[in-house]
Amino acid sequence: MGERTGPRFAGRDFDFNWISLSATMLLQELLADAPVVTDGAWGTELQAGGLPAGECPDAWNLSHPERVEEVARAYVEAGSRVILTNTFGASPIALARYGLEDRAAAINRAGVAISRRAARDRAYVFASMGPTCKMLITGEVSPDEVHASFAAQARALAEGGADALVIETMTDLTEAEIAVGAAREAGLPVVACMSFGSGKAGDRTIMGVTPEQAAAGLAAAGAAAIGANCALGPAGMLLICARLRAATALPLWIKPNAGLPKWVEGGAAPIYTTTPDQFAAEAVALVNAGAAFIGGCCGTGPTFIRALMQALGR
């Protein structure tokens, strides 16, 4: 790429010494032109495309692949160098609430295939893995069951052709650590993200995990990159990003929401009032604080990614 204007990436000499060679090579290739712009939200985009409330989003990989591909393609066209997959809730345990656990492998493989078609040779595909929505601390599910569920999902995503795996929106560090270990068995680089925003300072997950605890635990589990997503807008995420940067030499993956959601009386879903330009301007500060991968989560869409690309001088 040619010379660009805009803020200079405030990166570090990342610690790649103890992750796999394949993970090192992929991350080095991407981060040679950091910051890496990722994609925005999937759930809110699918809802805008007709996904009914309460329906399993991941099942659309099989029933409405063309609508899922529209979301993926829109992000590629907006400039995303990394796009995710519509597989956030596609672990067998998470799918069980819809009675779809037996379709987990097919749903995950289809999710990767859809994003691959949209990405072609213009973007990398990092497959999404979200929480099981079950409580380890109460014994609702066992560590072995969680490990097996994430391992099965990661295996299917790898078989489908994903470039890497992204464990995201985690609040329980133990579950996140299990997920990283299970995902690494698939042989792909693993990004692991927690969701902060609780506590008096908004610097903890709902399970009380701090950025420093997350950085130590996720690194020890073998993540190739760590970070934070969801819950907070870019301004609220700034302190989290800075504390993660101070706590680890691993690349940071940051995807804030489009500000804080607001509920309108009679509305079926929250609304986000932050504009793409406002989001992009605030997201630049996250890059300056050390975010190597930058994108959006709930409430953001392709217009936000275009604004972010412009703000970064791309």
Residue pairs with C-beta under 8 A, 6 or more apart in sequence:
1 33
4 312
4 313
4 314
5 313
6 284
6 311
6 312
6 313
6 314
7 284
7 287
7 288
7 312
7 313
9 34
9 35
9 287
9 292
10 287
10 288
10 289
10 290
11 31
11 34
11 290
11 292
12 245
12 249
12 290
13 249
14 27
14 31
14 249
14 250
14 251
14 292
15 248
15 249
15 250
16 23
16 24
16 27
16 28
16 224
19 189
19 222
19 224
20 187
20 189
20 224
22 187
22 188
22 189
23 164
23 188
23 189
23 190
23 224
24 224
26 124
26 163
26 164
26 189
27 189
27 224
27 225
27 251
30 36
30 81
30 82
30 124
31 251
31 292
34 251
34 292
35 287
35 291
35 292
35 293
35 294
35 312
36 81
36 82
36 292
36 293
36 294
37 79
37 80
37 81
37 82
37 294
37 295
37 305
37 308
37 309
37 312
37 314
38 80
38 81
38 82
38 83
38 84
38 126
38 253
38 255
38 293
38 294
38 295
39 72
39 75
39 80
39 82
39 83
39 84
39 295
39 296
39 305
40 75
40 295
40 296
40 297
40 300
40 301
40 302
40 304
40 305
41 258
41 296
41 297
41 298
41 299
41 300
41 301
42 57
42 71
42 84
42 86
42 88
42 128
43 51
43 57
43 88
43 298
44 269
44 298
44 299
44 300
44 301
45 71
45 74
45 301
46 57
46 60
46 67
46 68
46 71
46 86
47 53
47 269
48 301
49 67
49 70
49 71
50 64
50 67
51 57
51 60
53 268
53 269
56 89
56 95
56 98
56 100
57 86
57 88
57 89
58 86
58 87
58 88
58 89
58 90
58 95
58 100
58 107
58 111
59 98
59 100
59 103
59 107
60 67
60 68
60 86
61 68
61 86
61 87
61 90
61 107
61 110
61 111
61 114
62 103
62 106
62 107
62 110
65 110
65 114
68 86
68 111
68 114
69 114
69 117
69 118
71 86
72 83
72 85
72 86
72 114
72 115
72 117
72 118
72 119
73 118
74 301
74 302
75 83
75 118
75 123
75 302
75 305
76 83
76 118
76 119
76 120
76 122
76 123
77 302
78 302
78 303
78 305
78 306
78 309
79 305
79 306
79 309
79 314
80 123
80 295
80 305
81 123
81 124
82 123
82 124
82 125
82 126
82 293
82 295
83 115
83 118
83 119
83 123
83 124
83 125
83 126
84 115
84 125
84 126
84 127
84 128
84 166
85 108
85 111
85 112
85 114
85 115
85 125
85 126
85 127
85 128
85 157
85 162
86 111
86 114
86 115
86 128
87 107
87 108
87 111
87 112
87 127
87 128
87 129
87 153
87 157
88 128
88 129
88 130
88 168
88 169
89 95
89 130
89 133
90 104
90 107
90 108
90 111
90 129
90 153
91 104
91 129
91 130
91 132
91 149
91 150
91 152
91 153
92 101
92 104
92 148
92 149
92 152
92 153
93 101
93 132
93 133
93 134
93 141
93 145
93 146
93 149
94 130
94 131
94 132
94 133
94 149
95 101
95 103
95 104
95 107
97 133
100 107
104 152
104 153
104 156
105 152
105 156
105 159
108 127
108 153
108 156
108 157
108 160
109 156
109 157
109 159
109 160
110 160
111 127
111 128
111 157
111 160
112 125
112 127
112 157
112 160
112 161
112 162
113 160
113 161
115 125
115 127
116 125
116 160
116 161
119 125
124 163
124 164
125 161
125 162
125 163
126 162
126 163
126 164
126 165
126 166
126 191
127 157
127 160
127 162
127 164
127 165
127 166
128 166
128 168
129 150
129 153
129 154
129 157
129 165
129 166
129 167
129 168
129 179
129 183
130 167
130 168
130 169
131 169
131 170
131 171
131 172
131 175
132 141
132 146
132 149
132 150
132 175
134 140
134 141
134 146
135 141
135 172
136 142
136 143
136 146
136 172
136 174
136 175
137 172
137 174
137 207
143 174
143 178
146 175
146 178
146 179
146 182
147 178
147 181
147 182
148 182
149 182
150 167
150 178
150 179
150 182
150 183
151 182
151 183
151 185
151 186
154 165
154 182
154 183
154 185
154 186
154 188
155 185
155 186
157 165
157 186
157 188
158 165
158 186
158 187
158 188
162 188
163 188
163 189
164 188
164 189
164 190
164 191
164 224
165 183
165 186
165 188
165 189
165 190
165 191
166 190
166 191
166 192
166 193
166 253
167 176
167 179
167 180
167 183
167 190
167 191
167 192
167 193
167 223
168 191
168 192
168 193
168 195
168 229
168 230
168 255
169 193
169 195
169 229
169 230
169 297
170 176
170 179
170 192
170 193
170 194
170 195
170 205
171 194
171 195
171 205
171 206
171 207
171 209
172 205
172 207
172 209
173 194
173 205
173 207
173 209
173 213
173 214
173 217
173 218
176 192
176 194
176 214
176 217
176 218
176 221
177 217
177 218
177 220
177 221
179 192
180 190
180 192
180 218
180 221
180 222
180 223
181 221
181 222
183 190
184 190
184 222
189 224
189 225
190 222
190 223
190 224
191 223
191 224
191 225
191 226
191 227
191 253
191 293
192 218
192 221
192 223
192 225
192 226
192 227
193 226
193 227
193 228
193 229
193 253
193 255
194 205
194 209
194 211
194 214
194 218
194 227
194 228
195 205
195 206
195 228
195 229
195 230
195 231
196 202
196 203
196 204
196 205
196 211
196 228
196 231
196 232
196 237
196 240
197 205
197 231
197 232
197 236
198 204
198 205
198 206
198 208
199 208
201 239
202 232
202 236
202 239
203 210
203 211
203 239
203 240
203 243
204 210
205 214
209 217
210 243
211 228
211 240
211 243
211 244
211 247
212 243
212 247
214 226
214 228
214 244
215 226
215 244
215 247
215 248
215 250
216 247
216 248
218 226
219 226
219 248
219 250
223 250
224 250
224 251
225 250
225 251
225 252
225 253
225 292
225 293
226 244
226 248
226 250
226 251
226 252
226 253
227 244
227 252
227 253
227 254
227 255
227 291
227 293
228 237
228 240
228 241
228 244
228 253
228 254
228 255
228 256
229 253
229 254
229 255
229 256
229 297
230 255
230 256
230 257
230 297
230 298
231 257
232 240
232 256
232 257
232 260
233 256
233 257
233 258
233 259
233 260
233 274
233 279
233 282
234 256
234 259
234 279
234 282
234 283
234 285
234 286
235 259
235 282
235 285
236 256
236 260
237 254
237 256
237 286
238 282
238 285
238 286
238 289
241 252
241 254
241 286
241 289
241 290
241 291
242 289
242 290
244 252
244 290
245 252
245 289
245 290
251 292
251 293
252 290
252 291
252 292
252 293
253 291
253 292
253 293
254 286
254 291
254 293
254 294
254 295
255 293
255 294
255 295
255 296
255 297
256 279
256 283
256 286
256 296
256 297
257 272
257 296
257 297
257 298
257 299
257 300
258 272
258 274
258 279
258 296
258 298
258 299
258 300
258 304
259 272
259 273
259 274
259 278
259 279
259 299
260 272
261 270
261 271
261 272
261 298
261 299
262 270
262 271
262 272
262 273
263 270
263 271
264 271
272 298
272 299
272 300
274 299
276 300
276 303
276 304
276 306
276 307
276 308
277 307
277 311
279 296
279 300
279 304
279 307
279 308
280 304
280 307
280 308
280 310
280 311
281 311
283 294
283 296
283 308
283 311
284 311
284 312
286 294
287 294
287 312
294 308
295 305
295 308
296 304
296 305
296 308
